[in-house]
Amino acid sequence: MKQNDGRIIWKNQSDLKLILTINEFIEKHGIKSSRQYQKKLSENPNSAPSMWFINKKYGSWENLLISIGRENTGYGKWARKSEQELLEIVESFIKCEKIISQRMYEQKSVGKDIPSLSTVKKRLGDIRPLFKEKNDSPRFTDFELLLELKNEIIRLKLQDDLSMTKFRKLVQSPRLPSVDTIMKRTNKNWEELMAEIGFDYRRIKIYKQRNNLSKTKKTK
């Protein structure tokens, strides 16, 4: 006779039964994130629906929390932080924990009052330079970072252009993080960065606009 393997067909459960089961499981194990939910479920199989089932039925972990009357306080907390504040928190955590990869960040952030890797990516975009900076020895000071930026602009012969778009395409220095990371770290926009390293970005921009306008008139 075939034995019952104990698995539960969650799709056959009523909505009320599902909500009560999931809520009880979350409370019992003090779960704060979808990652913790998956971990506890692997330790206690068949105690609650899988994340696959939750995503299929509710659309996302956040939607599930709304359905069972729980506020996703973690997400809301980090959403209220500015990008600069979030960056400082993440950089400090990476430095203190000596984190060298995104996978290591994901592992060490479990259960801690730190934004998840997915939250950091959504807010800050490409975060690979953060781990690259961690591996630099010694790590750039702000002065060294700006000096390297100036030297790269001169090497690329962009000092009479200062186009951020061109710089993004041409930059080759392995020591420089992305333009976005530099701006976030220094809390300055591109024009302010150019002024900081001794270039008059506004004057050059106006000159280029006038030159382009002059060329346009001549072609008419």
N, C-alpha and C positions, 0 to 999 in steps of 0.2 A: 504494500500500500504506500502511495506517495505521501510523504510527510509535508506538512505546512511549513514553509521556511520563515514564517513570522512576519513577512513583509506586509505593509498596509497599503491598500490602494487609496491614496489620499484624494484622488479626484471623485471618489464615491462618497466622501465625507461632506456633511452640510457645511455651509459657510460659517455658521456659529461654532460648530465643533472644531473646525480648522483654526479659527481665531483663538478659541480657548486653549487649544493644544499648543499653538505657537507661542501665545502669550505666557503660558505656564512654563514652557521650556526656556524662554528668554529670562523670566524672573528667577527660575530655579538655578540657572548657571551664571546669572549676572552679566548677560551678553550685552555688549555695547556696539557691536559692528557685525556686518555680514561675514567678515573673516572669522570672527570669534564664533559666530553661529555655525559655520562650516566645521570648525575645529571641534566644537563640542558635539556636533552631530556625528562626526567620525568616531568619537569616543563613546557615543550612545546611539548606535544605529537604530532606526525605526521609531525613535522617540518623537520625531517631528518631521514635517515634510522637508524635502531637499531644497537647496537653493535653486536648482533647475525648476522645480515645481513652483516655487515662490515667484521666480522671475516670469514664468509662463502665465501664472494666474493673476498676479498683482502688477506685473510690469517691471518692478524694481524693488529693492530693499526699502527705499524711501517710501514708496507707495504702500508697502506692507505696514510700515510703522504708522502711517496715517490711518490705515484701515483698522488697526488695533488700538488706536488712540494714544500712540506713543510719539513724542516729538523727537526728531533726529537731532538731538542737541549737539552732537559732535559736528555735523555738517554745518548747522546754523552758526555755531561758535566760530568756525574758521571762515565762513562766508562773510562774517561781520568784520574780519580783520582786513586791513589794507594789504596790498601785494607786498609792500616793503616790510610790514610787520610779520607777515607770513614767511617771507624770505629769511628774515633774521632768526625766527624760531627754528626753521628748518636747518639753516646753516649752523646754528648753535648745537642742535641735536646731532648733526652729522659729525661735527668736530668733537663733541664730548664722547660720543659712542665710537669714534674712529671708523665711521662707515665708509666703505669704498665702492659700493655698488647699489643700484636700485633694489636688487633682490635682498641685500643685507638690510637696507632701510625698511623694507616691507616686513622683514622678520623681526627686527628690533623695535618697531613701532607698535607691535601688537600689545594691547592692554595698557599703553602709555598715553598720557595726555598730549598727543602729538598728531598732527593731521596725517591721514592715510596717504599712501603713495598716489592713489587715484585723485584725491582732492588736490594734492600739490600739483599734479600734472594739469588738472583742469584750470587751476588758478595761475600757474606760472609758466605753463607751456613746456618747452624743452628743458629738462632739468639735468641732463647729462653733464653740462659744464660744472654743476655743483660738486659732483663726485670727482671730476677731473681736477678741480681746484684743490680738493682735499688731498689729492695725491701729489700735488706740486710741493717741492721741497727746496727752499722754504716757500710758504704761501705768500703771494703778492700782498704788499701793503697797498693802500689806495694810491699812494704816491707812485709806487713802482708800476701799478696797473695803468695809471694815466700816462706815465712816461713811455711804457711799451706801446700804448695806443698811439701816442704822438709819433714815435719812431716808425710804427707800421704805416701810418698815413704818409710820412715822408718817403719811406721805402717804396710805396705804391705810387708816389708822385701825385697824390691827391690833395696837396696842401692848397692848390689854387682852384679846387673844385669842392672838396669836403662833402660830397654826396654820400649820405648814409647808405643809400641803395647800392651804389658802386662799391663802397667799402665792404658791405656784407658779401658781395659776390667775389671780391678780389682778395680779401684778407687771407693770409697764409700762416701767420704766426701761431705756432702750437702753444704758445704761452698765454694767448688771449682767450678768455671765455667769449660767449656770444655777445653781440651788441646789447641785446635785451638784458642779459645778466649784468653787464657793466653799468647800464643805466639804473637798474634796480638796486644794485649794490651801492652806487654813489648817490642815488636819489636825484639824478640830474637827467634832463632830456638831452638829445643830441646837440642842440645849439649851445646849451650850458656846458656840456663836456668840451666842445670845441673852444669855447671862451676860456675854460679852465686850463687847457693845454696851450693857450697862446694864439689861437686862430680866430679871426673875425668872420665867423660864419655868416652873419647877417649882411655884412658889406659884400662878401663874395656872392651871396645869393642874389642880392639886388643887382650887382654887376652882371651876373649871368642872365637875369631876367631882361635887363635893358639890352644886352647884346643879342639875345634871342629875338626881342621885339624889333631891333634894328634890322636883323637879317630877314625877318618876315616882311618888313616894309619894302626892302630892296627887291624881293622876289615878286612883289605885286606889280 
